[in-house]
Amino acid sequence: MTKLADIKGITKPVLPGLRKLGIHDVQGLLLHMPLRYVDETHISEVRELRIGEQAQVEGEIIHLEVSYKPRKSLIARLSDGTGDIFLRFLNFYPSQIAALKEGTRIRALGEVRHGYFGYEMVHPQTRAVRETTAVKQTLT
């Protein structure tokens, strides 16, 4: 069998991580199943969300503020027409404030939690989109 070290693209620093996963040869690499997939193929409406589920929502930022209670955080309020959800960022940069300005249409992916003002996602993956931006067709 071909050794993992002989495969182009698998460098010496990567090998210990593969061994830790129990992958020692090419067959093990081919048969390795990921722990979970992230489903970006469906956009949920805010009114359909349930606490504890991983969901992707799309909407417009209708309010953005930096809050100092209980600790410094960036809070964006996203509306999709069926309801609102808050996106909370505890560690943020000025570039994130600029990217999440009011009126921006974004897609957010994260775990739905119950927050101070209702449903929220803490540190969701976000990206700016247009109404014509297609949804991914495969699991990632």
Backbone bond lengths (Angstrom), bond angles and torsions (degrees), N, CA, C in turn:
res aa  C-N    CA-C-N  psi(-1)  N-CA   C-N-CA  omega(-1)  CA-C   N-CA-C  phi
1 M - - - 1.442 - - 1.518 110.34 -
2 T 1.315 114.18 151.13 1.454 120.43 178.64 1.524 109.81 -74.97
3 K 1.310 115.48 135.79 1.457 120.42 178.06 1.525 109.36 -77.92
4 L 1.321 115.91 149.97 1.461 120.37 178.87 1.523 111.55 -60.93
5 A 1.330 116.79 -36.08 1.463 121.01 -178.89 1.523 112.03 -64.52
6 D 1.338 117.30 -20.58 1.463 120.92 -179.62 1.526 113.03 -83.80
7 I 1.319 117.52 -9.38 1.463 121.07 -178.01 1.521 109.47 -83.99
8 K 1.329 115.25 129.95 1.456 120.85 178.89 1.534 108.57 -63.91
9 G 1.316 116.56 131.84 1.459 121.07 179.26 1.513 113.58 102.11
10 I 1.321 117.66 -19.53 1.465 120.52 176.47 1.518 106.78 -97.76
11 T 1.318 115.14 106.57 1.455 121.29 -175.62 1.530 110.88 -92.78
12 K 1.322 115.86 168.00 1.465 120.85 -179.21 1.529 112.86 -57.24
13 P 1.341 119.89 -40.46 1.473 118.49 178.85 1.535 113.88 -65.65
14 V 1.326 118.18 -22.41 1.468 122.04 -178.62 1.532 111.44 -80.19
15 L 1.312 117.56 -29.79 1.468 122.19 -174.76 1.535 114.43 -56.34
16 P 1.341 120.18 -45.14 1.476 118.37 178.74 1.533 112.70 -60.68
17 G 1.325 117.47 -36.53 1.462 120.55 177.94 1.514 112.08 -65.05
18 L 1.333 116.54 -39.21 1.463 120.43 177.59 1.523 110.62 -67.14
19 R 1.329 116.84 -41.53 1.468 120.17 178.33 1.529 110.95 -62.04
20 K 1.329 115.81 -38.46 1.465 120.55 178.82 1.529 110.90 -62.20
21 L 1.327 117.25 -31.19 1.463 122.05 177.14 1.529 112.28 -82.29
22 G 1.333 116.65 -2.27 1.464 120.05 179.87 1.515 113.01 85.78
23 I 1.320 116.68 19.14 1.467 121.37 -179.83 1.523 107.58 -102.62
24 H 1.346 115.83 113.46 1.458 120.30 -175.73 1.519 113.28 -118.17
25 D 1.331 117.47 -14.07 1.461 120.22 -179.70 1.529 109.82 -147.30
26 V 1.323 116.33 177.76 1.464 121.74 -177.33 1.525 111.09 -62.14
27 Q 1.313 117.85 -39.25 1.459 120.73 179.35 1.532 110.35 -61.25
28 G 1.316 116.44 -43.81 1.462 120.22 177.62 1.521 111.93 -62.12
29 L 1.335 116.43 -37.32 1.458 120.81 178.16 1.524 110.98 -66.14
30 L 1.324 116.71 -41.93 1.464 121.16 -179.46 1.523 112.32 -68.61
31 L 1.321 117.42 -32.62 1.457 121.05 -176.84 1.528 113.69 -94.35
32 H 1.321 116.76 -0.58 1.469 120.17 -179.31 1.527 110.51 -67.49
33 M 1.325 115.75 127.46 1.465 121.64 177.94 1.529 108.81 -106.48
34 P 1.316 118.16 131.44 1.466 119.95 179.01 1.526 111.42 -65.00
35 L 1.312 116.02 155.04 1.461 121.64 179.89 1.525 111.08 -63.67
36 R 1.327 116.45 -41.05 1.468 120.21 179.60 1.525 109.16 -154.24
37 Y 1.300 114.20 159.66 1.452 121.35 173.96 1.518 108.34 -111.35
38 V 1.313 116.42 152.30 1.455 121.45 174.71 1.520 106.90 -101.64
39 D 1.325 116.23 122.84 1.460 121.27 -177.21 1.522 110.40 -91.63
40 E 1.326 115.64 101.68 1.458 121.33 176.02 1.523 110.60 -106.05
41 T 1.334 116.57 18.30 1.464 120.81 -177.41 1.521 112.39 -89.87
42 H 1.324 117.75 -6.69 1.463 121.44 -175.67 1.524 109.89 -133.28
43 I 1.319 116.13 135.12 1.462 121.16 174.09 1.520 107.57 -105.32
44 S 1.317 116.26 121.79 1.465 121.87 -179.21 1.523 110.15 -89.60
45 E 1.323 115.48 149.83 1.458 120.23 171.33 1.525 107.50 -83.48
46 V 1.322 116.81 146.92 1.461 120.59 -177.87 1.522 110.70 -59.02
47 R 1.317 118.25 -37.18 1.469 120.12 -178.52 1.527 112.76 -66.65
48 E 1.347 118.63 -18.06 1.467 122.76 -179.58 1.527 113.03 -90.69
49 L 1.325 118.28 -8.34 1.463 121.60 -172.86 1.520 112.36 -68.16
50 R 1.325 114.95 147.31 1.459 122.54 176.87 1.525 108.37 -126.29
51 I 1.314 115.92 142.55 1.462 121.06 -179.62 1.525 109.63 -61.71
52 G 1.340 115.95 134.33 1.453 121.95 177.89 1.512 114.40 94.63
53 E 1.323 118.69 -12.94 1.462 119.69 -179.12 1.525 110.90 -89.62
54 Q 1.313 115.22 152.14 1.452 122.75 174.31 1.519 105.81 -87.85
55 A 1.323 117.86 125.31 1.458 120.21 -175.96 1.520 110.81 -143.04
56 Q 1.320 113.78 159.58 1.457 121.72 175.32 1.526 107.49 -119.28
57 V 1.317 116.02 127.08 1.457 121.11 178.62 1.523 108.93 -124.66
58 E 1.315 115.09 154.50 1.456 120.42 178.19 1.514 108.12 -132.48
59 G 1.310 116.39 135.32 1.452 120.05 179.38 1.511 111.33 -175.02
60 E 1.317 114.14 -167.21 1.459 121.56 -176.71 1.520 109.79 -109.33
61 I 1.326 115.65 139.07 1.459 120.75 175.27 1.529 107.17 -73.24
62 I 1.340 116.40 119.02 1.459 119.33 -179.17 1.526 112.48 -105.61
63 H 1.331 116.95 -13.23 1.468 120.03 176.98 1.526 108.72 -158.02
64 L 1.318 115.89 142.10 1.463 121.54 179.31 1.520 108.18 -140.49
65 E 1.324 116.15 131.89 1.461 119.23 178.00 1.522 110.75 -152.57
66 V 1.323 114.69 155.44 1.459 121.32 171.91 1.522 105.86 -99.90
67 S 1.326 115.83 120.23 1.459 121.98 -178.08 1.527 108.97 -106.50
68 Y 1.322 116.23 145.57 1.460 120.45 -179.52 1.522 112.51 -111.61
69 K 1.329 117.68 4.91 1.460 121.01 178.90 1.509 108.93 -127.20
70 P 1.288 121.77 131.70 1.457 127.56 -0.56 1.527 112.71 -76.22
71 R 1.340 117.89 -19.00 1.461 121.08 172.99 1.512 107.53 -149.07
72 K 1.309 117.02 165.80 1.460 120.99 -175.88 1.524 110.10 -60.67
73 S 1.322 115.64 124.96 1.463 120.27 178.51 1.520 109.84 -153.77
74 L 1.307 114.97 154.04 1.461 122.69 175.21 1.518 106.48 -97.77
75 I 1.326 116.61 124.51 1.460 120.91 -177.70 1.518 108.95 -121.36
76 A 1.323 115.65 121.68 1.463 121.88 177.35 1.520 108.19 -113.57
77 R 1.310 116.09 136.38 1.472 120.73 177.50 1.519 107.49 -103.25
78 L 1.333 115.53 120.12 1.460 122.33 -176.82 1.526 109.03 -108.78
79 S 1.325 116.46 131.89 1.458 121.09 178.54 1.521 109.14 -121.86
80 D 1.339 115.79 133.87 1.466 119.75 177.79 1.527 112.29 -112.85
81 G 1.312 117.66 8.81 1.457 120.95 -179.24 1.520 113.01 95.94
82 T 1.342 117.20 -20.10 1.467 120.41 178.07 1.523 111.22 -107.07
83 G 1.321 116.72 -12.32 1.455 121.75 -178.83 1.515 110.53 169.39
84 D 1.319 115.74 179.30 1.460 122.22 -179.57 1.522 110.05 -119.55
85 I 1.324 115.09 149.22 1.460 122.00 173.64 1.518 107.18 -138.32
86 F 1.319 116.13 145.55 1.452 121.15 -179.82 1.526 109.44 -97.87
87 L 1.317 116.09 137.50 1.460 122.90 176.00 1.521 106.23 -108.97
88 R 1.325 116.86 120.41 1.465 121.37 -175.01 1.524 109.60 -113.80
89 F 1.340 114.94 129.98 1.459 121.94 178.06 1.527 107.55 -123.11
90 L 1.339 116.94 117.29 1.459 121.20 -178.02 1.524 111.38 -84.84
91 N 1.300 117.29 -35.08 1.461 122.69 175.76 1.519 106.01 -116.26
92 F 1.311 117.24 114.65 1.460 119.36 -175.10 1.523 110.45 -142.21
93 Y 1.315 114.64 165.02 1.451 122.80 -177.30 1.525 109.74 -123.00
94 P 1.320 117.52 159.38 1.468 120.27 177.68 1.531 112.99 -55.73
95 S 1.322 117.12 -31.16 1.469 119.80 179.14 1.531 111.15 -65.65
96 Q 1.333 117.56 -31.24 1.462 120.29 177.15 1.526 110.59 -70.95
97 I 1.310 116.94 -36.83 1.462 120.04 177.10 1.523 109.26 -62.15
98 A 1.328 116.58 -42.82 1.465 120.65 179.37 1.522 111.40 -66.48
99 A 1.329 117.46 -38.01 1.470 121.20 -177.93 1.524 112.15 -72.34
100 L 1.322 117.60 -25.29 1.462 121.41 -176.93 1.528 112.60 -104.78
101 K 1.320 117.42 26.14 1.469 118.99 -177.68 1.528 111.01 -63.31
102 E 1.315 115.62 156.24 1.461 121.59 -177.93 1.525 110.66 -58.06
103 G 1.331 115.06 138.29 1.459 120.91 -179.52 1.517 113.79 94.42
104 T 1.336 117.43 -10.91 1.463 121.40 179.81 1.523 109.88 -77.69
105 R 1.320 116.40 135.55 1.465 121.55 176.26 1.526 107.46 -92.25
106 I 1.337 116.35 124.46 1.464 120.12 -178.83 1.519 110.84 -133.05
107 R 1.317 113.79 163.16 1.460 122.96 172.47 1.524 105.81 -116.28
108 A 1.326 117.38 127.47 1.467 122.37 -178.23 1.521 109.71 -121.49
109 L 1.326 115.94 136.72 1.457 122.49 -179.58 1.520 108.31 -126.27
110 G 1.330 116.33 123.53 1.454 119.66 179.74 1.513 111.99 -177.75
111 E 1.326 114.98 -177.02 1.463 121.02 179.58 1.526 109.44 -87.80
112 V 1.312 115.74 132.30 1.460 121.73 -179.65 1.529 108.90 -81.33
113 R 1.324 115.98 129.34 1.461 122.44 178.36 1.522 109.27 -128.97
114 H 1.323 114.95 164.85 1.460 119.61 173.10 1.518 107.00 -93.02
115 G 1.335 117.12 119.70 1.458 121.60 -178.21 1.513 112.09 -109.89
116 Y 1.315 116.09 -164.68 1.462 121.98 -177.78 1.526 112.46 -62.97
117 F 1.324 117.08 -36.63 1.460 120.86 -173.44 1.520 113.23 -114.50
118 G 1.311 118.14 9.39 1.458 121.93 -177.73 1.517 110.04 132.78
119 Y 1.314 116.70 -151.61 1.460 120.43 -179.56 1.521 110.40 -65.81
120 E 1.345 114.84 143.18 1.455 120.01 176.61 1.520 110.22 -149.76
121 M 1.322 115.33 159.81 1.460 123.57 170.80 1.519 105.89 -121.60
122 V 1.323 116.91 130.76 1.456 121.63 178.85 1.523 108.13 -100.40
123 H 1.304 115.98 124.56 1.467 123.97 -177.94 1.533 112.96 51.33
124 P 1.327 118.13 53.45 1.468 118.47 177.61 1.527 110.65 -73.28
125 Q 1.325 115.61 158.05 1.461 120.08 169.99 1.515 106.00 -75.38
126 T 1.322 117.47 129.30 1.459 120.11 -179.17 1.516 110.06 -128.82
127 R 1.329 114.34 153.17 1.457 119.71 171.51 1.515 108.41 -155.65
128 A 1.320 114.88 144.71 1.458 120.56 178.59 1.523 108.74 -72.91
129 V 1.329 116.17 139.49 1.465 121.10 -179.82 1.524 109.34 -138.20
130 R 1.311 114.26 166.52 1.463 121.79 170.80 1.513 106.87 -109.10
131 E 1.311 117.02 167.45 1.464 119.53 179.25 1.521 111.39 -63.73
132 T 1.327 116.96 -22.57 1.465 120.79 -178.75 1.528 112.82 -92.19
133 T 1.340 118.11 -1.22 1.463 121.06 179.90 1.526 109.77 -66.09
134 A 1.325 115.69 124.94 1.469 120.99 -177.17 1.530 111.08 -74.44
135 V 1.314 114.75 150.94 1.462 121.89 174.93 1.523 107.39 -82.92
136 K 1.336 117.45 144.50 1.465 120.54 178.17 1.521 110.20 -59.54
137 Q 1.314 116.15 147.19 1.461 121.55 -177.16 1.521 113.50 -99.64
138 T 1.336 117.54 -8.78 1.463 120.56 -177.90 1.525 110.47 -129.29
139 L 1.322 116.04 157.27 1.459 121.34 175.53 1.516 109.05 -72.72
140 T 1.330 116.62 148.17 1.463 119.91 178.37 1.509 109.94 -120.32
